[in-house]
Amino acid sequence: MIKNSVDSYHHLGEYIISCQDKGGVIAWEPKSKIDPWDHVESAMGLDVLGFQSNSIKAYDWLINSQEKDGSWFSEYLGDKAVNLKKETNFAAYIAAGAWHHFLNFKDKQFLKDLWPTISRAMEFVLSGQTKDGDILWAKDENNYWMDDSLLTGCSSIYKSLLCFQKISFELGFSEKIYEKEINWLFNAIKNKSHRFDRHWKSKDRYSMDWYYPILCGIISDNEAKLRIDSRWDEFVVQGLGCKCVEEEPWVTAAESCELVLTLVKMSEKKKAEEIFSNVCALADPESKLFWTGYVFKDKKYWPIEKPSWTAAAVILAANSLYGFSESSTFFSD
């Protein structure tokens, strides 16, 4: 595999398209389950490789499946919602994906067509913001807010809100930039750790809680370096990649790719390339598609699935390292 050649990733784009139905939705695997966040992530992978029409179809599905309150359900199977929670992080990510698409194709009409959907999504997300600035993670099946917040989820929402700002300025809707709400969220993530994981076991065992505040732009410079260095040996397995959960002997391709994006943002390109080389070893030697992860204790790939969003994460990480498209600096800007 020639890692710095965009042609080496074309088959991953074709695989993502094979997971997309005629309505535009992108499942985890062909005819498998669907969630809105990973659906957008997969569309972003298509953007990098130039599959513009398939990416637009993915956003058409978001337009057509959005609920009246601006949300989407947490999980679908085909046309049917099978998990009726409404997650704020899932709703927000459309803004990140839309701006990423625009960076690649400079299609202003795409943003105009999507604006009502994105705007409603952000209204839903911010309706879950508390007086402390954090954003509640979801509404339950009965449409009541669930009283807790996720560090990774709020970090991702922060990045999405910044993208929403850029879209607002691009379209001339400067009154919809939510500056105050974004600052409240930033402050909560940076200074109010007590607002997260209030009613369940702390999720700081998960590597995403370690790197997401850096990836999404809340923690930077020397503070970011100290944060990464302080837990590097807990999460990174030499020669294999990044673990999903601290205590589990399981490295995962998507988390490893997100760590690559984080390291590129920190100008730690050598470390990023090392981790990305580890990721490439998780590809199936026959199909060249990526397994979710590898249980190194048992020397087995697990689970036995090759998700579309894992393929997309690999594409996004490669783009950040090798500059295949106009969106290569999306996470580092």
N, C-alpha and C positions, 0 to 999 in steps of 0.2 A: 504493500500500500504506500503510495506517495502522498504523505500527509498534507503537503503544502500545495497539492493540485486539486482544484475544485472538482475535476472529473472523477476523483476517487470517491466522491460522496453522492454522485448522481443516482446511484442505485438506492440510496436511502430515501431520496425524494420520491422515486418511483414506488418504493414500499409505502411511504406515507399516503400517496395517492391511492394505492390499493386498499387502504383502510378507510377511504372516503366514499360515502354513498352518494346517490344522485342528488340528494338534498343539500350536500355540501359538508355534512358533519363528518369528523374524523374520529374513528374509534381507536381504542388502544391497539387492537389487532383487527383484521378483517371480521366484520359482523360481531364485534365484541362490545364491551361497555364503553361509555362516553362520559367524560366530564368536561365542563367548559374551560377550565384552566389548561389542561393538557391539549385540548382541541386547539386553543390559541397558540400554544407552544409549537404544535405540529405545523400550523399555518406559517409561523415565523421561520421554521426550517425550510418550508417551500419557497418563501420569499428569497432567501439567500441563494437558492439554486435557480431562480428565475421562473418558477412555476406560478406565474402571476394569476392566471385564470382560476387555477385550483385554489389558490389562496383567497381570491375574491369570493369563490363559492363557499368557503369556510365561514366568511363573515356574513354572507347571505343567510346561512343557517342561524347565526346568532341573531340577526335581525328578525327572522321569522319565528324563533323559539323564545324570544324574550318575554318574560311575564309583565303584566301591567305595572308592577311596582319597580321595574327596571332590573330585576334579578333573573337568574336562571336557576334551575334545580341542580342539586349536587351531582346527580348521576342519571344517565339515560341508557336505555337499551332499545336501539332502533328509534322509533318515534315516541316511545313511552318513558316518562320520568319514573325511575324506580327508587330514588332516594329524594324525598321531598324537602330536605333541608335546603336553605338558600345561603350560600357562603359568600361573604363580602369579598374575600380575596379572589374568588372565581369571577365575580361580577366585574371587579376592577380591571382584570387583566386584558380585557378587550382594548383598553386605551393604550396599553403598552404594545400590544400586537398591531394596532392600527398605525401607531407612529412608526413602528419598525417597518411595516409595509410601505408607508409613505417614503421613508428614507431610501428604500430600495428602488421604487418605481416613480417617485415624484408625481403621483397621480392625485391631484387635489380634489378631483371629482369624487374619488373613492372616499376621502375624508368627509366631503359634504354629504354624500349619501349615508354615511355611517353616523354622522353627528347626532341625530335624534336618539339613536340607540345608545351611543356612548354617554350622552348627556344624562339620559334616564338611569343608566347603570351607575354613574357617579352619584346621582341623587340618592339612589338606594344605598350605596356604600356609606355615604356620609350621614345618612339617617341613623347609622349604627355607631356614630362617634359619641363617646362619653364625655362628661365634663372634664375628665383627666386627659383627653386627647387620643387615647387608644380607640380602636374600632372593634366592636364586638364581632366575633368570628362568624356567626350565622344566625338565621332565624330557623326555628324548629318546624316540624311538620304541621303545627297548628298556627304558624306565622307569628310566633312570639320570639323576641330576641333571647338568645342564649347568653347568659351573663358570664362571659369570659373572653379573653383576647389571646391571640397567638402572636409571638414575636416574629416568626417567619412570615406569617400571613400579613401582619401589619407592615413589615418591611417591604413586601411585594406590593402592597397597596400604595405605599409611599412612592415607589418607582412608577407605578401606574398613574398616580396623581400628577407627577412631574411630566409624564408623557401627555396627559390630558391638558395640562397647561400649554404645552407646545402646540397641540392641536388647536386649542382655543385661540392662541395668538395667530396661528397660520390662517385660520378662518375668519379672523376679525371679531371674535367673541371674547374680548378681553375682560368683560364683566363676569366671566365664568371661570376664573382662574383659581378660586378657592385658596388664596394665599394664607389666610388666617387658619383655616382647617389643616392645611399642610404643615404649617409651623407647629400647631398643637400636636399633630401626629409625630412629627420629628422629635419634639420635646419628650413625648411619652416614651418613645422607643429609646431615646438617649438617656433619659434621667428617671424614668419611673418603672423600673424593673418589677416592682410589686404589682403592677397592673396586669401582668401576664401569668398565665397558668395559676389562676387564683383558686380554682375548684378541682383541679386534677394534678397528678404528679408532674413535676417540672419536665419540660421537654428539652432542657439543655443537654440531655443525652443524645439528642439528634444533631447531626453535623450541620443541618440547615440553620439551626438557631445560632450556630457558631459563625458561619460565613455570610448569611443573608443580610444582616445589617450593614456589612461592608459592600457586598454586591449591589445593594440597592441605594447606596449613597449616604447613609446616615453616619457611619463611622469611617474615618479616612486617615491618611498620613501615618504618623507614628503610632497613634492609637490603634489603627487597623493592623499594623505590623505586630504590635504587642498582643493583640487579640489572636491573630493567626498563630504566632509563635507559641503562645501559652498552652494551646491545646493540639498542636500539630501532631505530636506523638500519640495522642489519644484517638485521633480520627484517621490519620494517614498511615497506611501499611506500605512499607517500603517495597517497591516493585509491583504493587497491585492496585493502588488507588485509594480512594476515600471511602470510609465506612459510612453507612447510613445511620447506624446507632452505635454509640461508643462501646457498649459491652458485647455486641454481636460480631462474630467472625465473618462479616459479610460486607464486601465492597460492592458499590453500585455505580453503574455507568453514569446515570443522570447526576447524582451528587458529585461524582468526580468531575464531570463536565462543568457543573456550576462552580466548583472550586477553581477550575481552570479560568473561568470568566472572572472570578474574584481576584485571582492572582494577576491576571492581565491588567485588571483595573488598578492594582497596586504596583504595576510596573515590575512584577516578579516573573518575567517571561521565562526564565530558565526553569524555575520550579513549575510553571504552568505547562511547559512543553514536556517535562518529565511525567507529570500526572496524565497528560493527554496520551503519551506513549503507553502508559498503563491501561488507559481506557481502550485503546485500539486492540489490545490483547483480549478484550471481552467479546470481540466479534466472532460469530460462528464461522469456522473456516470454510464451510461450504456456501452458505447463503450470503456471508459477509454482513449479516444483520446483527444487531447488538442485543444480547441478553440483558435482562434487568440488572442482574448482579451475579456475584460469584462467592460461594461459601468456601472460604479457603481452608477451614478446618476439615471439611469433608471432601474438598476438591471437586465440588459440583456447582454447576450453574443453577441458580434458583431465584425466583420461580421460573418455571419453564414457559417463558413468554418473551416476546420481542416487541415491546411497545413502540408505537409510532412516535410517542413523545421522547423516548430514549434516543431514537434515531435523530429527532430534531435537536435534542440537547447536544449530540455529537456534532451536528452541522453548525450549530451556533458557537460551540467552543472552537471548532476549526476556523470559523470565520473570524473570530476574535484574534486568533493567533496569526492567521495567514492573509487576512484582508481580501476575501473573495468578493465582497459586495460593499455597497455604500453604507450598509448597516453594521459594518465590522466594529465600529466604536460605540455601538448602541449602549452597551453596559458600562463602558469605561468613561463616557462623557459625563 
